[in-house]
Amino acid sequence: MRKIATLALTLALLAGSSFAATFTIVNNDGAGEGFNDPTAAAPVGGNPGVTVGAQRLNAFQFAADLWGGLLDDDVNIFIQATFDPLTCTATSAVLGSAGAIQIFSDFTNNDFPATWYAVSLTNKLSGVDEAPGPTNSSADDIIARFNSNLNGAPTCLGGIGWYYGFDAMHGANTDLVSVLLHEFGHGLGFANF
């Protein structure tokens, strides 16, 4: 856990650099679920949200902003995001996942022919949006799904839930920001094709 906290702190410090990339979280949840969950929640660890849904969305944007502070990219990066009830038992769970929606090769400014790149890296290297279009379509760059079952219920990881704070003080719970930083990295191109 110290490694995750160290990573989050390092990313937070680097976020103050002169780099800038803009991430937009595209909420694909329905009314009353996921990012729209109206369950009351007290602000925690720098997250000012007063509902579970708002805290989830704030954590997503916080993690995206940390990545944005590290990247120099003029093309906006769109993340389709949902919280869904994913597999969870008393001893194991799918926390979440993220990945590139599209991959490209042999585009302008690509120094390595026949090499595949995640769409956001393709856009950075080519200097243009190679898959333009409205949000909520295949033109978004990253897709992310996270487990809404991590809510403190004893049937899911013995009662472990998500910690939505920004300060890595998660205790026995799972730090959502740390998991998001990792998964967004896959969506940005830290993956095999």
Secondary structure by P-SEA (a helix, b strand, c coil): caaaaaaaaaaaaaccccbbbbbbbbbccccccccccccccccccccccccaaaaaaaaaaaaaaaaaaaccccbbbbbbccccccccccccccccccccccccccccccccccccccaaaaaaaacccccccccccccccbbbbbbcccccccccccbbbbbccccccccccccaaaaaaaaaaaaaccccc
